[in-house]
Amino acid sequence: LLISIAVSTVSIYLHHPSTPVLLGNWGFKYNDIVYGVFDPRFRPNLDPRSVSEKWYVAVKYYSLVTGTRVFVYPYVDYMLEYPPVIGVVWAVSVNVALPANLPEKYSPQYYIEKYPAIASTHYLFNALVNAFFFMLLALYVARAVDLLGASWKKLLLLAILPSTYMYLAYNWDVIAAATFMLAIIWFY
């Protein structure tokens, strides 16, 4: 579990929107949580075409960016192309990030100023959910190693694979991996 926490911390740091870009390579910084999904929907000053493509209820977007905090829900107010499990995480994270950073009424400039903090809060919520599922994945892999009588060194692969660091806090694949491992254990 301590190794899982350490690995999660490194991955979260790498992809956090306010940390420096590692080695000047944007690929280390990019993540779907902020740049692939959140930013194209919640960024201030979206062009009207982007709003109409991403939002089902455009008035909610315009309320947010012009000074009225509202609660917004994926699949209802705006498009989200991820499955419902992610939709629930997403709905909670956005509706935690907005009130945590915005008063009920504010100026459009205030939204622009607070946007990085909103994105950061949203990212950290999702990253912590991913870290939790990574800990579950590590426990499930440890259980599988035990059930199969394999060497415990195989468990260390989770901690040393570069893809773990790159993709743990990148999107929500770790949730699928953890539930997949649980299914394999139950099946076995």
BALOBA-1460 file (C-alpha; in Angstrom, 3 decimals):
// residues 188
<rec num="1" residu="l" x="0.000" y="0.000" z="0.000"/>
<rec num="2" residu="l" x="2.863" y="2.394" z="0.749"/>
<rec num="3" residu="i" x="4.367" y="1.727" z="-2.666"/>
<rec num="4" residu="s" x="0.943" y="2.340" z="-4.241"/>
<rec num="5" residu="i" x="0.700" y="5.669" z="-2.451"/>
<rec num="6" residu="a" x="4.214" y="6.654" z="-3.564"/>
<rec num="7" residu="v" x="3.533" y="5.715" z="-7.188"/>
<rec num="8" residu="s" x="0.193" y="7.556" z="-7.113"/>
<rec num="9" residu="t" x="1.849" y="10.657" z="-5.689"/>
<rec num="10" residu="v" x="4.430" y="10.748" z="-8.480"/>
<rec num="11" residu="s" x="1.788" y="10.273" z="-11.182"/>
<rec num="12" residu="i" x="-0.504" y="12.905" z="-9.668"/>
<rec num="13" residu="y" x="2.383" y="15.364" z="-9.469"/>
<rec num="14" residu="l" x="3.433" y="14.711" z="-13.070"/>
<rec num="15" residu="h" x="-0.025" y="15.452" z="-14.474"/>
<rec num="16" residu="h" x="-1.216" y="18.156" z="-12.084"/>
<rec num="17" residu="p" x="-2.094" y="21.302" z="-14.065"/>
<rec num="18" residu="s" x="0.013" y="23.629" z="-11.898"/>
<rec num="19" residu="t" x="3.239" y="21.630" z="-11.661"/>
<rec num="20" residu="p" x="6.146" y="22.230" z="-14.050"/>
<rec num="21" residu="v" x="6.336" y="20.311" z="-17.320"/>
<rec num="22" residu="l" x="8.878" y="17.512" z="-16.875"/>
<rec num="23" residu="l" x="11.859" y="17.801" z="-19.241"/>
<rec num="24" residu="g" x="9.924" y="20.353" z="-21.292"/>
<rec num="25" residu="n" x="7.799" y="17.517" z="-22.704"/>
<rec num="26" residu="w" x="4.068" y="18.307" z="-22.671"/>
<rec num="27" residu="g" x="3.333" y="14.580" z="-22.947"/>
<rec num="28" residu="f" x="4.324" y="14.187" z="-19.296"/>
<rec num="29" residu="k" x="1.861" y="16.920" z="-18.256"/>
<rec num="30" residu="y" x="-1.139" y="16.109" z="-20.452"/>
<rec num="31" residu="n" x="-4.050" y="14.188" z="-18.950"/>
<rec num="32" residu="d" x="-7.572" y="13.489" z="-20.165"/>
<rec num="33" residu="i" x="-9.063" y="14.547" z="-16.843"/>
<rec num="34" residu="v" x="-8.235" y="18.232" z="-17.363"/>
<rec num="35" residu="y" x="-7.046" y="18.810" z="-20.922"/>
<rec num="36" residu="g" x="-9.042" y="16.187" z="-22.779"/>
<rec num="37" residu="v" x="-12.458" y="16.545" z="-21.135"/>
<rec num="38" residu="f" x="-12.695" y="19.338" z="-18.542"/>
<rec num="39" residu="d" x="-10.997" y="22.148" z="-20.464"/>
<rec num="40" residu="p" x="-13.003" y="21.759" z="-23.700"/>
<rec num="41" residu="r" x="-16.216" y="22.085" z="-21.661"/>
<rec num="42" residu="f" x="-15.480" y="24.531" z="-18.843"/>
<rec num="43" residu="r" x="-12.751" y="26.824" z="-20.161"/>
<rec num="44" residu="p" x="-13.715" y="30.510" z="-20.125"/>
<rec num="45" residu="n" x="-14.417" y="32.110" z="-23.493"/>
<rec num="46" residu="l" x="-15.330" y="28.987" z="-25.440"/>
<rec num="47" residu="d" x="-16.438" y="29.884" z="-28.922"/>
<rec num="48" residu="p" x="-20.199" y="29.405" z="-29.492"/>
<rec num="49" residu="r" x="-19.576" y="26.463" z="-31.819"/>
<rec num="50" residu="s" x="-17.684" y="24.576" z="-29.085"/>
<rec num="51" residu="v" x="-20.452" y="25.327" z="-26.610"/>
<rec num="52" residu="s" x="-23.107" y="23.978" z="-28.977"/>
<rec num="53" residu="e" x="-21.011" y="20.847" z="-29.656"/>
<rec num="54" residu="k" x="-20.235" y="20.053" z="-26.010"/>
<rec num="55" residu="w" x="-23.231" y="21.386" z="-24.054"/>
<rec num="56" residu="y" x="-26.816" y="20.185" z="-24.238"/>
<rec num="57" residu="v" x="-27.919" y="23.025" z="-21.945"/>
<rec num="58" residu="a" x="-25.729" y="25.901" z="-23.093"/>
<rec num="59" residu="v" x="-27.365" y="28.343" z="-20.686"/>
<rec num="60" residu="k" x="-25.610" y="26.526" z="-17.819"/>
<rec num="61" residu="y" x="-22.207" y="27.089" z="-19.403"/>
<rec num="62" residu="y" x="-22.994" y="30.755" z="-19.996"/>
<rec num="63" residu="s" x="-24.260" y="31.115" z="-16.412"/>
<rec num="64" residu="l" x="-20.993" y="29.679" z="-15.079"/>
<rec num="65" residu="v" x="-18.701" y="31.905" z="-17.116"/>
<rec num="66" residu="t" x="-20.741" y="35.090" z="-16.654"/>
<rec num="67" residu="g" x="-21.183" y="34.980" z="-12.900"/>
<rec num="68" residu="t" x="-23.749" y="32.522" z="-11.553"/>
<rec num="69" residu="r" x="-22.569" y="29.276" z="-10.017"/>
<rec num="70" residu="v" x="-24.767" y="26.370" z="-11.060"/>
<rec num="71" residu="f" x="-24.607" y="22.633" z="-10.600"/>
<rec num="72" residu="v" x="-23.951" y="20.779" z="-13.837"/>
<rec num="73" residu="y" x="-24.351" y="17.126" z="-14.696"/>
<rec num="74" residu="p" x="-22.742" y="15.015" z="-17.406"/>
<rec num="75" residu="y" x="-25.071" y="13.351" z="-19.922"/>
<rec num="76" residu="v" x="-27.761" y="15.893" z="-18.956"/>
<rec num="77" residu="d" x="-26.163" y="19.343" z="-19.249"/>
<rec num="78" residu="y" x="-23.078" y="18.498" z="-21.289"/>
<rec num="79" residu="m" x="-21.625" y="15.651" z="-23.296"/>
<rec num="80" residu="l" x="-19.378" y="13.096" z="-21.611"/>
<rec num="81" residu="e" x="-18.156" y="10.179" z="-23.673"/>
<rec num="82" residu="y" x="-17.162" y="7.993" z="-20.730"/>
<rec num="83" residu="p" x="-19.237" y="5.244" z="-19.051"/>
<rec num="84" residu="p" x="-21.576" y="5.940" z="-16.129"/>
<rec num="85" residu="v" x="-19.087" y="4.943" z="-13.400"/>
<rec num="86" residu="i" x="-16.816" y="7.729" z="-14.626"/>
<rec num="87" residu="g" x="-19.857" y="9.967" z="-15.057"/>
<rec num="88" residu="v" x="-20.634" y="9.650" z="-11.352"/>
<rec num="89" residu="v" x="-17.040" y="10.458" z="-10.374"/>
<rec num="90" residu="w" x="-17.086" y="13.330" z="-12.859"/>
<rec num="91" residu="a" x="-20.405" y="14.747" z="-11.601"/>
<rec num="92" residu="v" x="-19.162" y="14.738" z="-8.017"/>
<rec num="93" residu="s" x="-15.750" y="16.206" z="-8.857"/>
<rec num="94" residu="v" x="-17.149" y="19.069" z="-10.942"/>
<rec num="95" residu="n" x="-19.865" y="19.849" z="-8.424"/>
<rec num="96" residu="v" x="-17.267" y="19.880" z="-5.646"/>
<rec num="97" residu="a" x="-14.747" y="21.978" z="-7.610"/>
<rec num="98" residu="l" x="-17.190" y="24.713" z="-8.624"/>
<rec num="99" residu="p" x="-18.578" y="25.607" z="-5.179"/>
<rec num="100" residu="a" x="-15.161" y="25.112" z="-3.562"/>
<rec num="101" residu="n" x="-13.744" y="27.871" z="-5.766"/>
<rec num="102" residu="l" x="-16.683" y="30.109" z="-6.695"/>
<rec num="103" residu="p" x="-19.184" y="32.082" z="-4.626"/>
<rec num="104" residu="e" x="-22.816" y="32.006" z="-5.741"/>
<rec num="105" residu="k" x="-22.379" y="35.279" z="-7.667"/>
<rec num="106" residu="y" x="-19.167" y="36.593" z="-9.214"/>
<rec num="107" residu="s" x="-17.875" y="38.507" z="-12.201"/>
<rec num="108" residu="p" x="-16.843" y="36.907" z="-15.506"/>
<rec num="109" residu="q" x="-13.277" y="38.032" z="-14.743"/>
<rec num="110" residu="y" x="-13.427" y="36.189" z="-11.428"/>
<rec num="111" residu="y" x="-14.306" y="32.958" z="-13.258"/>
<rec num="112" residu="i" x="-11.301" y="33.476" z="-15.530"/>
<rec num="113" residu="e" x="-9.047" y="34.057" z="-12.516"/>
<rec num="114" residu="k" x="-10.383" y="31.064" z="-10.593"/>
<rec num="115" residu="y" x="-10.464" y="28.678" z="-13.550"/>
<rec num="116" residu="p" x="-7.007" y="27.174" z="-12.814"/>
<rec num="117" residu="a" x="-8.058" y="26.503" z="-9.208"/>
<rec num="118" residu="i" x="-11.327" y="24.918" z="-10.371"/>
<rec num="119" residu="a" x="-9.433" y="22.679" z="-12.803"/>
<rec num="120" residu="s" x="-6.929" y="21.787" z="-10.070"/>
<rec num="121" residu="t" x="-9.626" y="20.841" z="-7.544"/>
<rec num="122" residu="h" x="-11.431" y="18.778" z="-10.176"/>
<rec num="123" residu="y" x="-8.181" y="17.057" z="-11.171"/>
<rec num="124" residu="l" x="-7.167" y="16.258" z="-7.589"/>
<rec num="125" residu="f" x="-10.556" y="14.725" z="-6.811"/>
<rec num="126" residu="n" x="-10.316" y="12.441" z="-9.866"/>
<rec num="127" residu="a" x="-6.653" y="11.659" z="-9.195"/>
<rec num="128" residu="l" x="-7.426" y="10.636" z="-5.610"/>
<rec num="129" residu="v" x="-10.218" y="8.348" z="-6.819"/>
<rec num="130" residu="n" x="-7.701" y="6.819" z="-9.233"/>
<rec num="131" residu="a" x="-5.139" y="6.459" z="-6.429"/>
<rec num="132" residu="f" x="-7.726" y="4.608" z="-4.336"/>
<rec num="133" residu="f" x="-8.433" y="2.218" z="-7.218"/>
<rec num="134" residu="f" x="-4.695" y="1.770" z="-7.773"/>
<rec num="135" residu="m" x="-4.361" y="0.646" z="-4.154"/>
<rec num="136" residu="l" x="-7.206" y="-1.803" z="-4.732"/>
<rec num="137" residu="l" x="-5.494" y="-3.009" z="-7.912"/>
<rec num="138" residu="a" x="-2.256" y="-3.595" z="-5.992"/>
<rec num="139" residu="l" x="-4.141" y="-5.574" z="-3.339"/>
<rec num="140" residu="y" x="-5.923" y="-7.633" z="-6.000"/>
<rec num="141" residu="v" x="-2.690" y="-8.346" z="-7.857"/>
<rec num="142" residu="a" x="-1.081" y="-9.352" z="-4.549"/>
<rec num="143" residu="r" x="-4.010" y="-11.694" z="-3.918"/>
<rec num="144" residu="a" x="-3.684" y="-13.154" z="-7.421"/>
<rec num="145" residu="v" x="0.058" y="-13.677" z="-6.942"/>
<rec num="146" residu="d" x="-0.716" y="-15.447" z="-3.672"/>
<rec num="147" residu="l" x="-3.473" y="-17.605" z="-5.189"/>
<rec num="148" residu="l" x="-1.247" y="-18.630" z="-8.090"/>
<rec num="149" residu="g" x="1.797" y="-19.242" z="-5.919"/>
<rec num="150" residu="a" x="3.809" y="-16.854" z="-8.086"/>
<rec num="151" residu="s" x="6.763" y="-14.809" z="-6.942"/>
<rec num="152" residu="w" x="5.903" y="-11.600" z="-5.043"/>
<rec num="153" residu="k" x="8.416" y="-9.851" z="-7.326"/>
<rec num="154" residu="k" x="5.726" y="-9.861" z="-10.023"/>
<rec num="155" residu="l" x="3.781" y="-7.445" z="-7.845"/>
<rec num="156" residu="l" x="6.647" y="-4.967" z="-8.105"/>
<rec num="157" residu="l" x="5.949" y="-4.620" z="-11.828"/>
<rec num="158" residu="l" x="3.079" y="-2.297" z="-10.916"/>
<rec num="159" residu="a" x="5.554" y="0.020" z="-9.213"/>
<rec num="160" residu="i" x="8.329" y="0.009" z="-11.803"/>
<rec num="161" residu="l" x="6.476" y="0.114" z="-15.120"/>
<rec num="162" residu="p" x="6.732" y="3.584" z="-16.702"/>
<rec num="163" residu="s" x="3.171" y="3.210" z="-17.990"/>
<rec num="164" residu="t" x="1.921" y="3.108" z="-14.394"/>
<rec num="165" residu="y" x="3.365" y="6.553" z="-13.722"/>
<rec num="166" residu="m" x="2.183" y="7.938" z="-17.054"/>
<rec num="167" residu="y" x="-1.386" y="6.659" z="-17.026"/>
<rec num="168" residu="l" x="-2.434" y="6.289" z="-13.390"/>
<rec num="169" residu="a" x="-3.547" y="9.940" z="-13.093"/>
<rec num="170" residu="y" x="-4.025" y="10.401" z="-16.838"/>
<rec num="171" residu="n" x="-7.568" y="9.050" z="-17.120"/>
<rec num="172" residu="w" x="-9.724" y="6.417" z="-15.441"/>
<rec num="173" residu="d" x="-8.292" y="3.173" z="-16.842"/>
<rec num="174" residu="v" x="-7.134" y="2.076" z="-13.398"/>
<rec num="175" residu="i" x="-10.781" y="1.748" z="-12.322"/>
<rec num="176" residu="a" x="-11.364" y="-0.756" z="-15.111"/>
<rec num="177" residu="a" x="-8.093" y="-2.561" z="-14.317"/>
<rec num="178" residu="a" x="-8.952" y="-2.893" z="-10.620"/>
<rec num="179" residu="t" x="-12.455" y="-4.208" z="-11.263"/>
<rec num="180" residu="f" x="-11.062" y="-6.579" z="-13.912"/>
<rec num="181" residu="m" x="-8.543" y="-8.016" z="-11.444"/>
<rec num="182" residu="l" x="-11.277" y="-8.417" z="-8.848"/>
<rec num="183" residu="a" x="-13.377" y="-10.338" z="-11.385"/>
<rec num="184" residu="i" x="-10.439" y="-12.623" z="-12.191"/>
<rec num="185" residu="i" x="-9.898" y="-13.334" z="-8.492"/>
<rec num="186" residu="w" x="-13.574" y="-14.094" z="-7.977"/>
<rec num="187" residu="f" x="-13.573" y="-16.297" z="-11.065"/>
<rec num="188" residu="y" x="-10.508" y="-18.155" z="-9.878"/>
